[in-house]
Amino acid sequence: MSKKIRLHEFQSYLAARLAGTSSQSAAGLLGVQAGPDYWLLDLADSGEIVPLTPLAEVPLTKPWFAGIANIRGNLHSVVDLSAFLGKEVTPRNTSSRLLLIGTRHGSNAALLVNRMIGLRNVEALNPETAAPAAPAWAAEAYTDNEGRRWSKLKVRELLADEAFMDIGA
């Protein structure tokens, strides 16, 4: 009986801790690298991170459309984020990851990135002016204490971008 009480106390403690946090907590950003660029995503929008699985190629698509991935029986369209931005193609190796970004927004979209960097504290970053030609989904920029420039990726806006959705060659 005492174990049940302790478990209940622990669950109450966890519930109180979770209720006290907001979606924009101090470490509420996920850092990823796509080509030479560093990106931040809100944890709530970042979705699941999975190792790179075999991709089925889709003919007559743009070069940045990497293919279709079967993740636990669900098909996800995969976009190479670096190639989409006009940079080099992401190498497909052991550090490459798929970031399932669309699930929360009703879309089976995934981004192919070079690697996961980890959680970032927005308070430790310095706001910068975004590039003048930056799309609406990348309108925020930051620098860290090592001088790296980070762009914040707004997933909802990216999924609504016509250029992102137009995969046909």
N, C-alpha and C positions, 0 to 999 in steps of 0.2 A: 504494500500500500504506500509506503514512503517513497518508493521509486516513482509511482504515478504522480505523487504530489510534486516531487522534484521535476519531473518531466513537464507537468503543467506549469510550474513556476518558470521553467526555462522557456517554454512556448510563449508565456505571457511576456517575458523579458524580450524575446525576439520580436514579438508583435509590436511592443512599445518602441523598440529601436527602429523597426521598419517604418512605423507610423511617423516617427520623428525625422525621417529623412525625406528629402524632396527629390524629384527627378533631376534637378540641377544641383546635386550635392557637389562637394569640393572636388571629388574625383569622378565626376559624372561624364567624362569624355573618354572615348576609346581612340587611341592613336594607331594609325596604320600607315604603311609606306606603299605607295603605288608608283613604280618607276623612281624617278628622283624626287618626287613630291611626298610631303607628309600631310596627312589628313586627320581631322578630328571629327568624330561622330558622337552625337548624344547617345548615351548608353541605351536609352529607351528606343532609339531608332536603329541601333546597330544590329540587332538581330543575332542570330546564331552564327558562330564561327566554326567552320569545318575544314579539315584538311582537303587539299585538292584531290578530287576524284576524277576518274576518266570522263572526258567530255565528248559528247557526240557532236561532230561537226554538222553545221547546217549550211547547205549550199546557197549561193546567191545572197549572202549577207555581207555586211560591211566588215572590213578586216578586224575591227575592234570587238565584234561579237564573237566571243570565244567558243560558244556552243551551248549545249544543253547538258545539265548534270542531273543525275538521278540520286536524290538524297532521301534515303529511306522510303522509296516508292513515290516520291513527289518530284516532278520535273521542274527544274529551275533554269531560266534563261540566264546565261553568264556573260557579263560584259567585262572585258579587260579594261579596268579603269585607266591605267596608264596609256594604253593605245587609244582609248576614247578621247583622251585629252591631247592626242597628237604626239605623244612621246613614244618611247620604245615599247615593244611588246613585253609583257611580263613573262619572265622565265618560269617554266613549270618544273619546280623542284620541291624538295622537302620542306622548305620554309614558306612556299606559296600557300595562300589560304583563300577560301571562298567565304565571303561575308554575305549571309542571307538577309538582305535589307528590306525586301518587299513584303515579308510575311505580315507584319503589323499593319501594313497599308493595303492588304488584299491583293498582293501581287507576288508571284513566284520569281522574283528577280534576285540575282546574286552578283557581287562584284568580285573579280579576281584581283588580288593584291599580292605584292611581293612578300610582305610579312606583317605580322601584328607587332606593334610596339608595346602596347599595354595601356593602362589607365593613365590619364593625365589630369592634373589639377588645374582648372581654369584660372584659379587665383595666382598660380605660379607663371602664367603666360602674360605677355605684354600685347595689348591690342595694337594692330597695325592697320594701315589703309589697304583695302583689297585692291587688286589690280583693276585698272579702269575697264578692261574688257571682260572681267570676271562675270560669269553667268549668275543668275539669282540664287542658284543652289550652292554657290561658293563665294558669297559676298562678304564673309567675315574672315579675317586673317589675324594671326598671332605670331609672335616669336618667343622662343624659350631662352633660357639662360645660356645655352650653347650656341645661340645665333641661328638655329634652324627656324625656317618659316613654315608655319602650319596654316592650312586652310580648313575652315569648318564646312563640312559637307552636310547640307540640309537634304535629308533623304526624301521627304515628301515632295520638295520642289524638283529634285532630280528625277523622280519617277513621273512627274508631270511634264518634264521637258520634252518637247517634240523631237529634238535631235537624239535624245537618249532612247526614245521609243521607236524611232525609225531605223530599223536594223537592215532593211532591204538595200541591196547593192544597186 
